[in-house]
Amino acid sequence: MSEHTYTVLVADDDEMFRTLHAEFVRGFGYSVELAADGSEAIAKIGLGVDLVLTDAHMPIVDGFELTQRIRGNRSFDELPIVMVTSLEAREDRLRAYEAGVNDFINKPLDPTELRLRLKWLLELKTAQDQLRRSKEHLEETVAVRTRDLREALEEVTRAQREIQAAHLDTIRRLTIAAAYKDHDTAEHIERIGRYSQVIGKAMHLPPATVDLLLHAAPMHDVGKIGIPDSILGKPGPLNEDERTAMNVHTTIGAQILSGSSSPVIQMGELIALTHHEKWDGSGYPNGLSGEEIPIESRICSVVDFYDALTVGRPYRAAVDPDEVVEMIVADSGRAFDPRVVEVFVESRAEIAKIHAEYLDLPVA
């Protein structure tokens, strides 16, 4: 691979100096482009020159303005510029530096000095060009890898969402399967989750807890899958032995859901076990009272009571929602957490809206 030959643009309105300076530059082994004034120099910058050797005083566009225009172009703003001048005044030299001149060399030129100045600036430019190319390559590499990483993360996120959706769908279908055994419907399962979500939000539970509650509350009665059909389907009141057998659905549900690493199923296990505990301690299976009962279960017990009575079953008609609310309020402080009851009453409009969405759906 041949070594790069530098090209120097020599700009001077004096033909004698322009020719002399060009001969010096060629003698150093560099290629030369010539410009008789600043305007021509600006036009020839785009030819790929590596350094500009310009006179300070030229008509129309002088060396100062030429320098400013070069520095104002992002494509050439690092191009080395050497000003050939007889300027001695400090102000003129400061003006040249402010315009962007890299170095000065006085007339008449000393060839050795010129060769050393050009060699140093061109080597510096080579190093800067290599650094810039390395930076651009690095930025391109980082951009490509960032894009690839972003795409990979998006793919992982999509996969996680699909897995989560499939996970929740499986839970929902298993819960519905258990609910049908007790003549419940898929709509009942959905309402319990949505009602619980409404109350959880209104009670300012953490958003993550509210989201889990939406999916976990419907699992509250999953243990009924282990209760005999003769008890579940009995149209009249249960006797003492039947009631004792029915109550076991809480522990059966907890056993079915136990041991899972899923936060949804873990909350479902908790609700399945404790949703029949009562505020005054008279519930089952463990006689918990007050805030010993998980808040998720206290919410579920209220909305489950509401939904169970406001929707008809094959063996009884639906109870008017207002009447059911009165029953819930009457049991506040006994069966139900007073604060949950208060929030439930305050949320009646939203609860009623959800209830109304299902009025025209068939009841199993």
VOPAGU-2260 file (C-alpha; in pm, 1 decimal, decimal comma):
REM VOPAGU-2260
SITE   aa  ch    i         X         Y         Z
SITE  MET   A    0       0,0       0,0       0,0
SITE  SER   A    1     156,3     331,9    -113,3
SITE  GLU   A    2     216,2     606,7     142,8
SITE  HIS   A    3     -28,8     894,7     129,9
SITE  THR   A    4     103,4    1206,3     -47,0
SITE  TYR   A    5      -7,8    1522,2     128,1
SITE  THR   A    6    -159,8    1806,6     -71,7
SITE  VAL   A    7     -95,1    2166,2      32,7
SITE  LEU   A    8    -311,7    2452,9     -93,1
SITE  VAL   A    9     -95,8    2763,5    -151,2
SITE  ALA   A   10    -306,5    3082,9    -156,0
SITE  ASP   A   11    -139,7    3414,8    -241,4
SITE  ASP   A   12    -241,6    3699,7    -472,9
SITE  ASP   A   13     123,3    3770,0    -557,6
SITE  GLU   A   14     219,2    3534,9    -841,2
SITE  MET   A   15     589,2    3545,8    -757,9
SITE  PHE   A   16     540,0    3444,3    -395,1
SITE  ARG   A   17     272,3    3191,0    -493,1
SITE  THR   A   18     511,7    3022,3    -738,8
SITE  LEU   A   19     807,0    3037,1    -499,6
SITE  HIS   A   20     612,4    2890,4    -209,3
SITE  ALA   A   21     469,7    2618,4    -434,6
SITE  GLU   A   22     821,4    2519,4    -541,1
SITE  PHE   A   23     929,9    2494,6    -178,9
SITE  VAL   A   24     632,1    2269,9     -97,0
SITE  ARG   A   25     691,5    2044,4    -397,0
SITE  GLY   A   26    1053,9    2016,4    -292,5
SITE  PHE   A   27     935,9    1872,0      41,6
SITE  GLY   A   28     760,0    1591,8    -150,1
SITE  TYR   A   29     406,0    1727,6    -124,4
SITE  SER   A   30     146,8    1787,5    -395,7
SITE  VAL   A   31      31,7    2145,5    -449,7
SITE  GLU   A   32    -292,5    2324,4    -537,0
SITE  LEU   A   33    -272,1    2696,9    -619,7
SITE  ALA   A   34    -517,5    2978,7    -546,4
SITE  ALA   A   35    -472,2    3340,9    -656,6
SITE  ASP   A   36    -709,5    3475,5    -387,1
SITE  GLY   A   37    -926,7    3371,7     -95,1
SITE  SER   A   38   -1234,2    3300,1    -309,2
SITE  GLU   A   39   -1043,2    3053,0    -526,7
SITE  ALA   A   40    -894,6    2896,1    -214,9
SITE  ILE   A   41   -1241,9    2838,0     -70,3
SITE  ALA   A   42   -1349,9    2671,1    -392,7
SITE  LYS   A   43   -1046,0    2439,5    -393,0
SITE  ILE   A   44   -1075,9    2329,1     -28,6
SITE  GLY   A   45   -1312,8    2054,2    -142,8
SITE  LEU   A   46   -1040,5    1892,9    -358,6
SITE  GLY   A   47    -912,6    1712,8     -51,2
SITE  VAL   A   48    -621,9    1929,0      57,4
SITE  ASP   A   49    -440,5    1845,4     379,6
SITE  LEU   A   50    -308,5    2190,9     472,9
SITE  VAL   A   51    -359,2    2553,6     371,0
SITE  LEU   A   52     -62,7    2788,3     334,8
SITE  THR   A   53    -218,2    3132,2     293,0
SITE  ASP   A   54    -104,6    3492,8     270,1
SITE  ALA   A   55    -263,9    3728,3     525,0
SITE  HIS   A   56    -337,4    4013,1     283,4
SITE  MET   A   57    -536,2    3925,5     -28,2
SITE  PRO   A   58    -810,1    4119,8    -208,0
SITE  ILE   A   59   -1184,2    4056,4    -139,3
SITE  VAL   A   60   -1135,3    3749,7      81,5
SITE  ASP   A   61    -817,2    3787,8     284,7
SITE  GLY   A   62    -638,5    3523,9     489,5
SITE  PHE   A   63    -840,1    3605,2     803,2
SITE  GLU   A   64   -1179,1    3561,5     634,7
SITE  LEU   A   65   -1054,9    3252,9     449,8
SITE  THR   A   66    -961,0    3099,9     784,8
SITE  GLN   A   67   -1298,9    3188,3     938,2
SITE  ARG   A   68   -1486,2    3030,9     647,7
SITE  ILE   A   69   -1282,8    2712,9     668,9
SITE  ARG   A   70   -1341,2    2689,9    1043,3
SITE  GLY   A   71   -1713,6    2750,3     986,7
SITE  ASN   A   72   -1740,2    2439,5     767,3
SITE  ARG   A   73   -1771,4    2124,6     981,2
SITE  SER   A   74   -1613,1    1915,9     706,5
SITE  PHE   A   75   -1287,8    2115,9     718,5
SITE  ASP   A   76   -1288,0    2273,4    1064,4
SITE  GLU   A   77    -975,7    2076,1    1168,2
SITE  LEU   A   78    -775,7    2153,1     851,9
SITE  PRO   A   79    -428,9    2292,7     945,9
SITE  ILE   A   80    -381,2    2656,2     837,0
SITE  VAL   A   81     -44,9    2834,2     825,4
SITE  MET   A   82     -49,4    3207,8     763,0
SITE  VAL   A   83     243,0    3363,1     573,0
SITE  THR   A   84     268,2    3721,1     690,4
SITE  SER   A   85     481,8    4016,9     766,4
SITE  LEU   A   86     244,7    4112,5    1050,2
SITE  GLU   A   87     425,6    4211,5    1365,2
SITE  ALA   A   88     144,8    4381,4    1557,3
SITE  ARG   A   89      20,6    4181,3    1854,8
SITE  GLU   A   90    -342,8    4267,8    1770,8
SITE  ASP   A   91    -309,3    4124,8    1418,8
SITE  ARG   A   92    -164,5    3801,6    1545,4
SITE  LEU   A   93    -439,9    3770,1    1809,5
SITE  ARG   A   94    -698,7    3830,8    1537,5
SITE  ALA   A   95    -543,7    3553,1    1329,3
SITE  TYR   A   96    -542,5    3310,0    1623,1
SITE  GLU   A   97    -905,5    3394,9    1702,3
SITE  ALA   A   98    -994,9    3325,0    1338,8
SITE  GLY   A   99    -840,7    2978,4    1373,6
SITE  VAL   A  100    -489,3    2997,4    1231,6
SITE  ASN   A  101    -267,4    2715,5    1360,0
SITE  ASP   A  102      70,8    2875,7    1299,0
SITE  PHE   A  103     256,0    3174,9    1148,4
SITE  ILE   A  104     562,1    3198,9     931,8
SITE  ASN   A  105     717,1    3529,7     840,5
SITE  LYS   A  106     812,7    3658,4     498,1
SITE  PRO   A  107    1056,4    3601,2     346,6
SITE  LEU   A  108    1015,8    3226,8     403,0
SITE  ASP   A  109    1296,4    3019,3     540,8
SITE  PRO   A  110    1261,8    2682,2     358,1
SITE  THR   A  111    1389,5    2480,7     653,7
SITE  GLU   A  112    1149,6    2648,9     893,9
SITE  LEU   A  113     863,4    2600,4     647,4
SITE  ARG   A  114     947,4    2231,6     602,2
SITE  LEU   A  115     950,6    2170,4     978,5
SITE  ARG   A  116     626,5    2365,1    1036,8
SITE  LEU   A  117     446,6    2177,6     758,5
SITE  LYS   A  118     585,1    1838,6     867,0
SITE  TRP   A  119     470,1    1889,3    1227,2
SITE  LEU   A  120     120,6    2009,6    1133,2
SITE  LEU   A  121      66,1    1737,0     873,0
SITE  GLU   A  122     175,9    1465,4    1116,7
SITE  LEU   A  123     -58,5    1614,6    1373,6
SITE  LYS   A  124    -339,7    1612,6    1115,9
SITE  THR   A  125    -266,4    1247,6    1035,9
SITE  ALA   A  126    -291,5    1157,1    1402,9
SITE  GLN   A  127    -615,7    1354,6    1438,3
SITE  ASP   A  128    -759,4    1188,8    1127,4
SITE  GLN   A  129    -673,6     845,8    1263,7
SITE  LEU   A  130    -825,2     936,0    1599,0
SITE  ARG   A  131   -1140,1    1065,9    1430,9
SITE  ARG   A  132   -1170,6     751,8    1216,5
SITE  SER   A  133   -1119,9     534,8    1524,2
SITE  LYS   A  134   -1383,9     734,9    1708,1
SITE  GLU   A  135   -1627,0     706,2    1417,1
SITE  HIS   A  136   -1562,6     332,7    1393,9
SITE  LEU   A  137   -1608,9     297,0    1767,5
SITE  GLU   A  138   -1931,6     500,3    1757,6
SITE  GLU   A  139   -2055,9     289,7    1467,2
SITE  THR   A  140   -1965,7     -29,7    1651,5
SITE  VAL   A  141   -2134,6      94,9    1969,0
SITE  ALA   A  142   -2441,3     199,1    1768,0
SITE  VAL   A  143   -2465,1    -142,3    1602,8
SITE  ARG   A  144   -2417,0    -326,8    1930,6
SITE  THR   A  145   -2661,2     -96,8    2108,3
SITE  ARG   A  146   -2916,0    -160,5    1834,9
SITE  ASP   A  147   -2856,4    -535,0    1856,3
SITE  LEU   A  148   -2881,6    -521,5    2235,6
SITE  ARG   A  149   -3200,7    -316,3    2215,8
SITE  GLU   A  150   -3352,1    -564,5    1972,1
SITE  ALA   A  151   -3245,8    -853,6    2194,7
SITE  LEU   A  152   -3395,4    -684,7    2501,8
SITE  GLU   A  153   -3717,0    -613,1    2313,0
SITE  GLU   A  154   -3730,8    -977,6    2207,6
SITE  VAL   A  155   -3673,6   -1090,1    2567,0
SITE  THR   A  156   -3943,5    -847,9    2684,3
SITE  ARG   A  157   -4186,8    -979,1    2422,8
SITE  ALA   A  158   -4109,4   -1335,6    2523,4
SITE  GLN   A  159   -4154,2   -1252,8    2892,8
SITE  ARG   A  160   -4487,0   -1086,5    2819,9
SITE  GLU   A  161   -4601,5   -1385,5    2619,3
SITE  ILE   A  162   -4493,5   -1621,3    2897,4
SITE  GLN   A  163   -4668,9   -1404,9    3157,0
SITE  ALA   A  164   -4983,8   -1389,4    2944,2
SITE  ALA   A  165   -4977,7   -1767,4    2896,8
SITE  HIS   A  166   -4914,3   -1812,3    3269,7
SITE  LEU   A  167   -5212,6   -1595,0    3364,2
SITE  ASP   A  168   -5430,5   -1758,9    3098,9
SITE  THR   A  169   -5347,9   -2102,4    3238,5
SITE  ILE   A  170   -5432,8   -1986,0    3590,3
SITE  ARG   A  171   -5761,3   -1839,4    3465,8
SITE  ARG   A  172   -5862,2   -2156,2    3282,1
SITE  LEU   A  173   -5782,0   -2381,5    3579,8
SITE  THR   A  174   -5974,4   -2146,3    3808,8
SITE  ILE   A  175   -6273,9   -2150,9    3573,8
SITE  ALA   A  176   -6260,1   -2532,2    3563,5
SITE  ALA   A  177   -6283,7   -2541,6    3942,2
SITE  ALA   A  178   -6556,0   -2275,6    3946,8
SITE  TYR   A  179   -6782,4   -2465,7    3707,6
SITE  LYS   A  180   -6793,6   -2749,3    3957,7
SITE  ASP   A  181   -6973,4   -2510,1    4192,1
SITE  HIS   A  182   -7204,7   -2378,5    3916,0
SITE  ASP   A  183   -7004,9   -2058,9    3892,1
SITE  THR   A  184   -6915,9   -1904,1    3557,9
SITE  ALA   A  185   -6611,9   -1752,3    3391,2
SITE  GLU   A  186   -6785,6   -1416,7    3430,8
SITE  HIS   A  187   -6802,9   -1464,3    3808,8
SITE  ILE   A  188   -6430,0   -1529,1    3815,9
SITE  GLU   A  189   -6358,8   -1215,8    3610,8
SITE  ARG   A  190   -6586,9    -999,3    3824,7
SITE  ILE   A  191   -6420,4   -1106,7    4149,1
SITE  GLY   A  192   -6082,5   -1004,1    4007,2
SITE  ARG   A  193   -6208,7    -672,1    3873,6
SITE  TYR   A  194   -6400,5    -584,5    4190,0
SITE  SER   A  195   -6092,3    -663,2    4397,4
SITE  GLN   A  196   -5881,2    -446,4    4167,8
SITE  VAL   A  197   -6120,3    -152,4    4213,4
SITE  ILE   A  198   -6111,3    -179,7    4592,9
SITE  GLY   A  199   -5734,6    -231,0    4599,7
SITE  LYS   A  200   -5679,4      86,7    4398,8
SITE  ALA   A  201   -5922,8     283,4    4613,1
SITE  MET   A  202   -5736,2     168,1    4924,3
SITE  HIS   A  203   -5409,1     289,4    4767,7
SITE  LEU   A  204   -5239,8     -48,9    4772,4
SITE  PRO   A  205   -4913,2     -62,0    4574,4
SITE  PRO   A  206   -4979,4     -91,6    4198,3
SITE  ALA   A  207   -4796,1    -426,5    4182,4
SITE  THR   A  208   -5019,4    -562,6    4460,0
SITE  VAL   A  209   -5332,1    -437,7    4284,7
SITE  ASP   A  210   -5223,5    -607,3    3963,3
SITE  LEU   A  211   -5159,2    -934,6    4145,3
SITE  LEU   A  212   -5494,6    -904,1    4320,0
SITE  LEU   A  213   -5672,6    -881,3    3983,3
SITE  HIS   A  214   -5536,8   -1224,0    3887,6
SITE  ALA   A  215   -5512,0   -1390,7    4229,7
SITE  ALA   A  216   -5854,0   -1313,4    4382,2
SITE  PRO   A  217   -6037,6   -1535,5    4128,0
SITE  MET   A  218   -5849,8   -1836,3    4273,2
SITE  HIS   A  219   -6017,5   -1797,2    4612,5
SITE  ASP   A  220   -6248,7   -2098,6    4568,5
SITE  VAL   A  221   -6017,5   -2327,2    4370,2
SITE  GLY   A  222   -6028,6   -2573,2    4661,0
SITE  LYS   A  223   -6394,5   -2652,0    4585,1
SITE  ILE   A  224   -6263,1   -2887,5    4320,1
SITE  GLY   A  225   -6200,1   -3126,9    4610,2
SITE  ILE   A  226   -6551,8   -3099,7    4760,2
SITE  PRO   A  227   -6808,6   -3371,9    4674,5
SITE  ASP   A  228   -7067,7   -3274,3    4413,6
SITE  SER   A  229   -7347,1   -3378,7    4649,4
SITE  ILE   A  230   -7245,3   -3097,9    4883,0
SITE  LEU   A  231   -7163,0   -2836,0    4620,4
SITE  GLY   A  232   -7484,7   -2897,0    4431,0
SITE  LYS   A  233   -7719,4   -2924,5    4727,2
SITE  PRO   A  234   -7999,5   -2668,9    4671,0
SITE  GLY   A  235   -8089,5   -2626,2    5037,5
SITE  PRO   A  236   -7895,5   -2547,4    5356,6
SITE  LEU   A  237   -7606,8   -2772,3    5448,7
SITE  ASN   A  238   -7616,6   -2977,6    5768,5
SITE  GLU   A  239   -7335,5   -2957,9    6022,3
SITE  ASP   A  240   -7129,2   -3238,5    5870,2
SITE  GLU   A  241   -7175,0   -3100,6    5519,9
SITE  ARG   A  242   -7079,2   -2753,4    5635,7
SITE  THR   A  243   -6764,2   -2891,6    5799,7
SITE  ALA   A  244   -6676,9   -3071,9    5476,0
SITE  MET   A  245   -6744,1   -2755,9    5272,5
SITE  ASN   A  246   -6519,9   -2545,4    5493,7
SITE  VAL   A  247   -6224,5   -2765,4    5404,0
SITE  HIS   A  248   -6217,6   -2606,4    5055,9
SITE  THR   A  249   -5999,3   -2328,7    5202,3
SITE  THR   A  250   -5718,9   -2564,5    5304,5
SITE  ILE   A  251   -5758,3   -2774,5    4990,1
SITE  GLY   A  252   -5720,4   -2459,8    4780,4
SITE  ALA   A  253   -5408,6   -2355,4    4970,5
SITE  GLN   A  254   -5259,9   -2703,5    4926,5
SITE  ILE   A  255   -5329,9   -2700,8    4551,9
SITE  LEU   A  256   -5159,2   -2361,8    4513,5
SITE  SER   A  257   -4873,6   -2415,0    4760,3
SITE  GLY   A  258   -4507,6   -2432,0    4666,3
SITE  SER   A  259   -4525,0   -2208,2    4359,6
SITE  SER   A  260   -4259,5   -1947,9    4274,6
SITE  SER   A  261   -4524,1   -1738,7    4095,4
SITE  PRO   A  262   -4623,0   -1423,9    4290,3
SITE  VAL   A  263   -4976,4   -1455,0    4150,0
SITE  ILE   A  264   -5018,4   -1811,8    4272,3
SITE  GLN   A  265   -4854,4   -1727,6    4604,6
SITE  MET   A  266   -5114,9   -1455,3    4660,6
SITE  GLY   A  267   -5383,3   -1695,7    4536,1
SITE  GLU   A  268   -5272,9   -1947,7    4799,0
SITE  LEU   A  269   -5298,8   -1683,0    5070,8
SITE  ILE   A  270   -5646,4   -1572,4    4959,7
SITE  ALA   A  271   -5773,9   -1929,7    4914,6
SITE  LEU   A  272   -5674,0   -2012,5    5273,0
SITE  THR   A  273   -5799,3   -1697,6    5448,2
SITE  HIS   A  274   -6089,3   -1547,2    5251,7
SITE  HIS   A  275   -6343,1   -1698,7    5494,9
SITE  GLU   A  276   -6174,6   -1558,6    5804,6
SITE  LYS   A  277   -6389,3   -1289,4    5970,5
SITE  TRP   A  278   -6297,0    -957,3    6121,8
SITE  ASP   A  279   -6430,2   -1061,5    6464,1
SITE  GLY   A  280   -6240,2   -1392,8    6462,4
SITE  SER   A  281   -6541,2   -1617,7    6404,6
SITE  GLY   A  282   -6431,6   -1735,8    6059,0
SITE  TYR   A  283   -6238,5   -2039,7    5941,6
SITE  PRO   A  284   -6008,7   -2228,3    5906,8
SITE  ASN   A  285   -5781,2   -2061,7    6167,4
SITE  GLY   A  286   -6002,8   -1811,0    6347,8
SITE  LEU   A  287   -5792,5   -1511,4    6246,0
SITE  SER   A  288   -5925,1   -1167,0    6333,0
SITE  GLY   A  289   -5872,9    -803,4    6240,5
SITE  GLU   A  290   -5549,0    -726,0    6062,1
SITE  GLU   A  291   -5422,6   -1080,3    6116,4
SITE  ILE   A  292   -5624,8   -1149,6    5802,9
SITE  PRO   A  293   -5434,1   -1045,7    5488,2
SITE  ILE   A  294   -5578,9    -730,5    5332,0
SITE  GLU   A  295   -5617,8    -914,9    5000,1
SITE  SER   A  296   -5846,2   -1169,5    5168,4
SITE  ARG   A  297   -6044,2    -898,9    5348,6
SITE  ILE   A  298   -6111,3    -735,9    5012,4
SITE  CYS   A  299   -6196,3   -1066,1    4845,2
SITE  SER   A  300   -6444,7   -1167,1    5113,9
SITE  VAL   A  301   -6651,6    -848,2    5063,4
SITE  VAL   A  302   -6660,7    -860,4    4683,0
SITE  ASP   A  303   -6724,4   -1236,9    4681,8
SITE  PHE   A  304   -7021,6   -1192,1    4914,4
SITE  TYR   A  305   -7154,7    -914,1    4691,2
SITE  ASP   A  306   -7115,1   -1110,9    4368,2
SITE  ALA   A  307   -7246,4   -1437,9    4509,8
SITE  LEU   A  308   -7579,5   -1278,4    4609,4
SITE  THR   A  309   -7630,8   -1032,0    4323,6
SITE  VAL   A  310   -7605,0   -1306,8    4059,1
SITE  GLY   A  311   -7871,4   -1577,1    4042,7
SITE  ARG   A  312   -7801,2   -1947,5    4080,3
SITE  PRO   A  313   -8010,2   -2242,1    3953,7
SITE  TYR   A  314   -8153,3   -2288,5    4302,9
SITE  ARG   A  315   -8217,8   -1919,7    4393,5
SITE  ALA   A  316   -8285,7   -1578,6    4242,8
SITE  ALA   A  317   -8042,9   -1286,5    4248,1
SITE  VAL   A  318   -8074,0   -1040,7    4537,5
SITE  ASP   A  319   -8106,3    -669,3    4461,2
SITE  PRO   A  320   -7758,1    -506,8    4476,5
SITE  ASP   A  321   -7875,1    -230,4    4711,7
SITE  GLU   A  322   -8005,2    -491,0    4953,3
SITE  VAL   A  323   -7675,5    -680,1    4936,1
SITE  VAL   A  324   -7483,8    -361,1    5012,4
SITE  GLU   A  325   -7703,1    -304,8    5317,2
SITE  MET   A  326   -7619,8    -657,9    5432,5
SITE  ILE   A  327   -7247,5    -590,8    5390,1
SITE  VAL   A  328   -7270,3    -264,7    5585,3
SITE  ALA   A  329   -7465,9    -442,9    5860,7
SITE  ASP   A  330   -7184,3    -698,5    5891,9
SITE  SER   A  331   -6910,4    -434,6    5902,2
SITE  GLY   A  332   -6693,2    -494,8    6209,0
SITE  ARG   A  333   -6819,7    -852,6    6241,7
SITE  ALA   A  334   -6764,4   -1045,8    5919,3
SITE  PHE   A  335   -6596,8    -767,2    5726,0
SITE  ASP   A  336   -6315,8    -515,2    5772,4
SITE  PRO   A  337   -6488,4    -178,3    5836,1
SITE  ARG   A  338   -6236,4       9,7    5620,7
SITE  VAL   A  339   -6287,1    -228,7    5326,3
SITE  VAL   A  340   -6664,0    -191,9    5362,7
SITE  GLU   A  341   -6630,2     187,6    5367,4
SITE  VAL   A  342   -6420,7     186,3    5050,1
SITE  PHE   A  343   -6656,8     -62,9    4885,9
SITE  VAL   A  344   -6953,2     167,6    4950,3
SITE  GLU   A  345   -6755,9     465,8    4820,1
SITE  SER   A  346   -6675,1     265,2    4505,7
SITE  ARG   A  347   -7034,4     154,7    4441,8
SITE  ALA   A  348   -7059,2     342,8    4110,6
SITE  GLU   A  349   -6757,5     165,0    3964,2
SITE  ILE   A  350   -6866,7    -168,9    4111,0
SITE  ALA   A  351   -7215,9    -122,9    3963,0
SITE  LYS   A  352   -7066,5     -37,8    3623,7
SITE  ILE   A  353   -6870,1    -363,4    3618,7
SITE  HIS   A  354   -7177,0    -555,5    3740,6
SITE  ALA   A  355   -7386,7    -406,0    3460,0
SITE  GLU   A  356   -7141,8    -521,9    3192,8
SITE  TYR   A  357   -7237,2    -882,6    3270,1
SITE  LEU   A  358   -7615,1    -850,0    3315,1
SITE  ASP   A  359   -7697,2    -982,6    2971,9
SITE  LEU   A  360   -7457,6   -1276,8    2990,8
SITE  PRO   A  361   -7601,2   -1627,1    3055,7
SITE  VAL   A  362   -7566,1   -1764,8    3406,3
SITE  ALA   A  363   -7460,2   -2128,5    3437,0
